[in-house]
Amino acid sequence: MVAVVVVCAFATGARAQVFYSYPGARPVTDASPSLGLVAGFGDNVRRIGGFGRFNLSPSADLGLEAMYNNVKGEGSTDDTGFGGAGIDGKYLFVPASEDMKVDVAAQLGAGFLARSGFFNLHVPFGAIASHDFLMNDGRRITPYGGVYFIFDYTSVDVGPGLDGSDTDFDVEMRIGASAEIVKRGSLFAALHAGNGTMFFIGFNAGL
């Protein structure tokens, strides 16, 4: 039983925030799918990943991502690597208007982290809001913020006759901003706070 508690505690640290947030509520356009890289930094987690977003309609897009987590165990100098992937959909249900200059979108995703003897299913759903500020040179700065409810299922191989599974439900806040530095290319930064805190930086470019 002690082994189960130790392994599940380690798994909790490993599974925090599988998803990053693509900057902004507005979907990518059909003419410009977006590809990029993102890195995340937490107390005991380092993450690097690649992503792509593709238009589905004027109000919706689809995101795909691949992630690698490097996790340092509590009270240990050993690092453990986890690989994973995710998919999400975003739907713009409140476009910016003259009366309300904020875009608001709903988002639902699912992803996993895995290694030998470990599997984590991570399902975030929530909403994100953003506003585009157009600069004099035509470039955009987009601050954004969102609230996500996150369901996790974790399974750890802890030996015959022992139950190494666990479920959890958390709320996470995500705030950040992106700045267009070249035409159709932006840098972004974000803070995720919930079950653990992570800081993200990334770059995305339209094709």
Secondary structure, 3 states (H helix, E strand, C coil): CHHHHHHHHHHHHHHCCCCCCCCCCCCCCCCCCEEEEEEEEECCEEEEEEEEEEEEECCEEEEEEEEEEEEECCCCCCEEEEEEEEEEEEEEEECCCCCCCCEEEEEEEEEEEEECCEEEEEEEEEEEEECCEECCCCCEEEEEEEEEEEEEEEEECCCCCCCCEEEEEEEEEEEEEEEEEECCEEEEEEEEECCCEEEEEEEEEEC
